[in-house]
Amino acid sequence: MSEAVRPLALVTGASSGIGLELAKQFAEHGFDLIVVAEDSELDAAKLQLQQRGAAVSDIRADLTKRPEVEKVVAAVRGAGRPLDAAALNAGVGVAGRFAETDLDAEIGMVELNCVSTLHLAKRVVQDMVARGEGRILFTSSVASQAPEPFQAVYSATKAFVQFLALGIREELTDAGVTVTALLPGPTDTEFFDRADATDTKLGASDSKDDPAQVARQGFEGLMKGEASVFAGSVTSKLMGRLSAVLPDSIAGKSHEPMTRPGSAEG
C-alpha cells in the first residue's frame, strides 16, 4: 500500500497508556497518524509508531485551552487528505473527597475530558459528515455507568462522554459515520498516579487490565461499528455491565470500598 492511499487517523492522549496502544493498533493496521499529547513522552511514542510503518505527525498541545484544540483541528484539515478515523482519548482523573479535592484541578479535568472532547468531536463530525464517511472512537469508562464516590467529578465527566458518543451515534445513523464508545475498567496506566489514587484498593490493585488488550478490543469494536465496547478482562467487562443495570445507590455503595482514600491499607 503506497503512502498516498493509506488512511489517516487522529489519536489524542497518544503519548502513553490506552492512547498509545490505540495509536499502535492504527499503525499496525495500515493507518498513518496524527498524534496529540501535552507531555514529552510524545517523542518516544512517535518513534514507536514510525517503527510500525506509519507516517506520523505529532502535535504538542494542551487541550484544556481552546486555541490549542483549534491548532489540532487546523493540522488535521491541513494534512492534505481526509481524516478516516479519530480516537478522542485524552483524559485525566482527580480522586479524593469532594470537600477536599482541588477545584482548579477538577475544572481542568472538565475542560479536558468534556469540553475539549466536545470541541474536537464537533469539528471531526462536521468534516466526516460532509465527506459521508468516517469512524470516531470516544474513550469513555466503566465509571460512566454509575456514581463513583471519591471520583465523583471524574465519573461525571465520563458519563458526559458516554452520552455524547451515543447521542451523536444515533444522529449519524444514515450519514456514513460510525461512533463507538470505549469503556475500559481499571487499566494499568499512569492514570492512578496522576489522579492521586494509588492509596485506594482500586489504584493499588495488581489485577488491572493490560492497556494493549483494551486498545485492541476498542479498535476492533471501532472497525465493526459497535456502539459500546466494554473492554479489558472478562471480570472488568462483567463489572461494567453490572454497574449499568444496578440502581445508582447500590452501584455507588459497591464502589466506595474500592475508591475510598486510604483503602489500600485496609
Backbone torsions as a table, in degrees:
resi	resn	phi	psi	omega
1	MET	NA	125.0	-179.4
2	SER	-76.7	156.1	-178.9
3	GLU	-59.2	-31.6	-175.1
4	ALA	-64.6	-25.9	-175.9
5	VAL	-111.5	4.7	177.3
6	ARG	-68.3	136.3	176.0
7	PRO	-67.0	160.1	-175.9
8	LEU	-118.6	135.3	178.6
9	ALA	-127.1	145.6	173.4
10	LEU	-106.9	132.4	175.3
11	VAL	-131.9	123.6	175.1
12	THR	-99.2	155.5	-174.7
13	GLY	62.6	40.7	-167.9
14	ALA	-94.7	6.1	-174.5
15	SER	-81.9	-19.6	-177.3
16	SER	-163.0	176.3	172.5
17	GLY	60.7	-144.6	-177.3
18	ILE	-61.8	-37.3	-178.9
19	GLY	-62.0	-45.5	177.9
20	LEU	-63.5	-41.0	-179.3
21	GLU	-67.9	-34.7	174.0
22	LEU	-63.9	-43.5	178.9
23	ALA	-61.0	-38.6	176.4
24	LYS	-62.3	-40.1	178.0
25	GLN	-60.3	-45.2	178.2
26	PHE	-61.8	-45.6	-178.4
27	ALA	-60.8	-42.1	-177.3
28	GLU	-73.2	-13.3	179.0
29	HIS	-110.4	24.8	168.7
30	GLY	90.0	12.0	179.2
31	PHE	-93.6	146.7	160.4
32	ASP	-88.4	165.7	-167.1
33	LEU	-136.7	145.7	160.5
34	ILE	-115.2	116.1	-176.1
35	VAL	-114.3	142.0	-173.7
36	VAL	-129.8	134.7	171.4
37	ALA	-163.1	167.0	-178.9
38	GLU	-95.2	-27.3	-168.7
39	ASP	-96.2	169.4	-175.2
40	SER	-72.0	-13.6	177.6
41	GLU	-63.2	-14.8	-179.1
42	LEU	-62.1	-30.7	-179.9
43	ASP	-62.8	-47.1	179.3
44	ALA	-67.2	-36.5	178.5
45	ALA	-63.4	-41.6	179.6
46	LYS	-59.6	-43.0	179.9
47	LEU	-62.2	-43.9	178.4
48	GLN	-59.4	-39.5	-178.1
49	LEU	-72.2	-39.1	177.0
50	GLN	-63.6	-34.6	178.3
51	GLN	-67.0	-16.3	176.4
52	ARG	-94.2	10.5	173.0
53	GLY	93.6	4.2	-178.2
54	ALA	-90.3	144.7	164.3
55	ALA	-82.0	127.0	-170.0
56	VAL	-125.8	126.6	169.4
57	SER	-106.5	126.7	-179.2
58	ASP	-109.7	141.1	-179.6
59	ILE	-128.1	118.2	174.2
60	ARG	-86.0	115.7	-175.0
61	ALA	-149.2	141.0	172.5
62	ASP	-95.0	101.0	-172.4
63	LEU	-75.1	-1.2	172.2
64	THR	-77.2	-7.9	179.4
65	LYS	-110.3	124.2	-173.6
66	ARG	-61.4	-38.8	175.7
67	PRO	-60.2	-31.3	177.9
68	GLU	-69.9	-35.7	175.4
69	VAL	-64.2	-43.7	179.2
70	GLU	-66.2	-27.5	174.0
71	LYS	-62.5	-40.9	176.9
72	VAL	-65.3	-44.5	178.8
73	VAL	-58.3	-44.2	-179.7
74	ALA	-62.5	-39.3	179.4
75	ALA	-65.8	-40.4	178.7
76	VAL	-64.6	-47.6	-178.2
77	ARG	-70.0	-21.4	179.1
78	GLY	-95.6	10.4	-175.3
79	ALA	-73.7	-14.0	178.9
80	GLY	85.0	6.1	176.4
81	ARG	-158.1	159.9	-175.7
82	PRO	-71.9	155.8	175.4
83	LEU	-87.0	119.5	-177.6
84	ASP	-88.5	-30.2	-178.1
85	ALA	-150.8	148.5	176.8
86	ALA	-135.8	129.1	173.6
87	ALA	-110.4	103.0	-178.3
88	LEU	-88.8	91.6	-166.5
89	ASN	-114.3	-19.5	-174.0
90	ALA	-58.3	132.9	179.2
91	GLY	-174.6	157.9	177.8
92	VAL	-137.3	170.8	175.6
93	GLY	-126.4	157.5	170.2
94	VAL	-134.1	121.9	-176.6
95	ALA	-114.2	156.5	177.3
96	GLY	132.1	178.7	179.3
97	ARG	-71.1	130.9	-174.5
98	PHE	-57.3	-35.1	-179.8
99	ALA	-68.4	-14.7	-173.8
100	GLU	-117.1	-17.7	-176.3
101	THR	-71.5	158.6	-175.6
102	ASP	-77.2	124.3	-177.2
103	LEU	-63.6	-43.4	-179.1
104	ASP	-61.6	-39.1	178.4
105	ALA	-64.2	-39.2	-179.2
106	GLU	-72.7	-37.0	175.5
107	ILE	-64.6	-40.3	175.6
108	GLY	-61.1	-37.8	177.4
109	MET	-64.6	-42.2	177.1
110	VAL	-63.6	-40.6	178.4
111	GLU	-61.2	-42.1	-178.3
112	LEU	-77.5	-54.9	-173.1
113	ASN	-67.8	-37.9	-174.2
114	CYS	-104.1	-59.3	-170.3
115	VAL	-65.9	-47.5	-178.5
116	SER	-67.6	-33.5	177.5
117	THR	-65.7	-44.6	175.4
118	LEU	-59.9	-46.4	-177.1
119	HIS	-60.3	-51.6	-179.8
120	LEU	-66.0	-41.0	179.4
121	ALA	-59.7	-40.9	179.5
122	LYS	-57.7	-50.2	-177.7
123	ARG	-67.2	-42.6	-179.0
124	VAL	-65.3	-45.0	-179.8
125	VAL	-62.8	-44.1	179.7
126	GLN	-55.6	-45.4	-178.1
127	ASP	-70.6	-40.0	-178.8
128	MET	-69.5	-38.8	178.1
129	VAL	-64.1	-41.7	178.4
130	ALA	-61.6	-33.3	179.4
131	ARG	-83.7	-26.4	-178.3
132	GLY	82.0	24.3	-176.0
133	GLU	-164.3	144.1	174.7
134	GLY	154.6	165.3	179.1
135	ARG	-135.3	136.6	179.7
136	ILE	-129.6	131.5	176.0
137	LEU	-116.9	123.1	174.4
138	PHE	-101.7	128.3	172.6
139	THR	-83.9	104.4	174.7
140	SER	-94.2	-140.6	179.9
141	SER	-171.8	155.2	170.8
142	VAL	-61.8	-21.5	177.1
143	ALA	-65.9	-12.5	177.7
144	SER	-76.5	-11.8	-170.5
145	GLN	-90.1	-13.7	-177.6
146	ALA	-161.8	159.4	176.9
147	PRO	-59.8	144.1	-179.6
148	GLU	-121.7	99.8	174.1
149	PRO	-57.7	140.5	179.9
150	PHE	70.4	0.1	167.2
151	GLN	-138.5	39.5	-168.9
152	ALA	-61.3	-45.1	-177.3
153	VAL	-73.9	-39.0	178.2
154	TYR	-59.1	-49.4	-178.6
155	SER	-63.9	-32.8	177.0
156	ALA	-66.0	-39.1	178.4
157	THR	-65.0	-36.3	-178.6
158	LYS	-75.5	-29.1	172.3
159	ALA	-64.3	-39.0	175.7
160	PHE	-59.3	-48.6	-179.3
161	VAL	-61.2	-43.0	-178.0
162	GLN	-62.3	-47.8	-178.3
163	PHE	-71.2	-33.0	174.6
164	LEU	-60.7	-48.1	-178.6
165	ALA	-60.9	-47.8	-176.0
166	LEU	-70.1	-34.3	177.5
167	GLY	-67.1	-45.3	177.9
168	ILE	-62.1	-39.8	-179.2
169	ARG	-55.8	-45.4	-179.3
170	GLU	-64.5	-38.8	179.1
171	GLU	-63.1	-31.8	-172.1
172	LEU	-98.1	16.5	-176.0
173	THR	-51.6	-42.0	-176.5
174	ASP	-107.2	17.9	-174.7
175	ALA	-98.6	-4.3	-177.2
176	GLY	81.3	9.1	-178.3
177	VAL	-119.1	126.5	178.3
178	THR	-101.6	149.0	179.1
179	VAL	-130.1	129.3	-177.6
180	THR	-128.5	136.2	174.8
181	ALA	-103.9	128.3	177.5
182	LEU	-100.0	124.8	-176.9
183	LEU	-119.0	86.7	176.0
184	PRO	-74.9	154.3	165.9
185	GLY	-90.3	-161.3	177.1
186	PRO	-58.5	122.9	-172.6
187	THR	-125.3	146.5	-175.1
188	ASP	-79.3	80.6	179.8
189	THR	-132.8	-171.7	178.1
190	GLU	-79.6	0.5	-173.2
191	PHE	-54.5	-49.9	-172.7
192	PHE	-70.0	-34.2	174.6
193	ASP	-63.9	-47.5	-177.2
194	ARG	-68.4	-29.4	-179.3
195	ALA	-85.6	-1.4	-176.9
196	ASP	59.7	46.6	-176.6
197	ALA	-123.2	20.4	-177.8
198	THR	-75.2	-11.7	178.6
199	ASP	-91.5	7.1	176.9
200	THR	-96.8	158.4	176.9
201	LYS	-58.5	-39.2	180.0
202	LEU	-65.1	-45.5	-177.4
203	GLY	-70.3	-31.5	-177.1
204	ALA	-88.8	-6.7	-176.0
205	SER	-61.6	141.8	175.9
206	ASP	-91.9	3.2	-174.9
207	SER	-110.0	27.2	177.1
208	LYS	-67.4	156.6	-177.9
209	ASP	-76.6	155.4	177.3
210	ASP	-77.6	122.7	-179.3
211	PRO	-60.4	-28.8	178.4
212	ALA	-66.5	-38.2	177.4
213	GLN	-66.6	-44.4	178.8
214	VAL	-59.2	-45.7	-178.9
215	ALA	-65.6	-40.9	179.6
216	ARG	-61.6	-44.7	179.2
217	GLN	-66.2	-38.2	177.7
218	GLY	-65.7	-43.2	179.3
219	PHE	-63.3	-43.6	179.5
220	GLU	-62.4	-41.4	177.9
221	GLY	-64.7	-38.6	177.5
222	LEU	-61.2	-47.3	-176.7
223	MET	-68.6	-26.0	176.4
224	LYS	-84.7	-11.1	-178.8
225	GLY	77.0	26.0	-179.7
226	GLU	-69.4	153.5	-179.2
227	ALA	-75.6	-51.3	-178.0
228	SER	-137.0	141.3	178.8
229	VAL	-125.2	107.4	170.5
230	PHE	-78.6	114.8	-167.9
231	ALA	-114.0	159.2	178.4
232	GLY	111.9	-150.9	-178.9
233	SER	-71.6	167.0	176.0
234	VAL	-57.9	-40.9	180.0
235	THR	-62.1	-44.5	179.9
236	SER	-63.1	-41.3	179.1
237	LYS	-62.6	-43.9	-179.8
238	LEU	-65.5	-41.9	179.1
239	MET	-63.0	-39.4	178.7
240	GLY	-64.2	-45.4	180.0
241	ARG	-67.7	-34.6	178.1
242	LEU	-66.7	-41.9	178.4
243	SER	-59.7	-32.5	-177.3
244	ALA	-70.1	-25.0	-176.0
245	VAL	-106.0	-17.7	178.4
246	LEU	-72.5	147.2	171.4
247	PRO	-56.1	144.6	-175.5
248	ASP	-55.5	-39.4	-177.6
249	SER	-64.1	-39.3	179.7
250	ILE	-72.2	-43.9	179.9
251	ALA	-61.6	-43.3	179.5
252	GLY	-61.5	-43.8	178.8
253	LYS	-64.9	-35.0	-179.1
254	SER	-70.4	-26.0	179.8
255	HIS	-83.9	-25.7	-171.7
256	GLU	-55.5	-42.5	-179.9
257	PRO	-63.7	-23.3	-177.8
258	MET	-88.3	-26.9	-173.9
259	THR	-106.7	-6.0	-177.5
260	ARG	-67.4	131.7	177.5
261	PRO	-55.7	135.4	-179.2
262	GLY	83.6	-3.2	-176.5
263	SER	-68.3	-18.0	178.6
264	ALA	-64.5	-23.8	-177.5
265	GLU	-90.1	-8.5	-176.1
266	GLY	-83.5	NA	NA
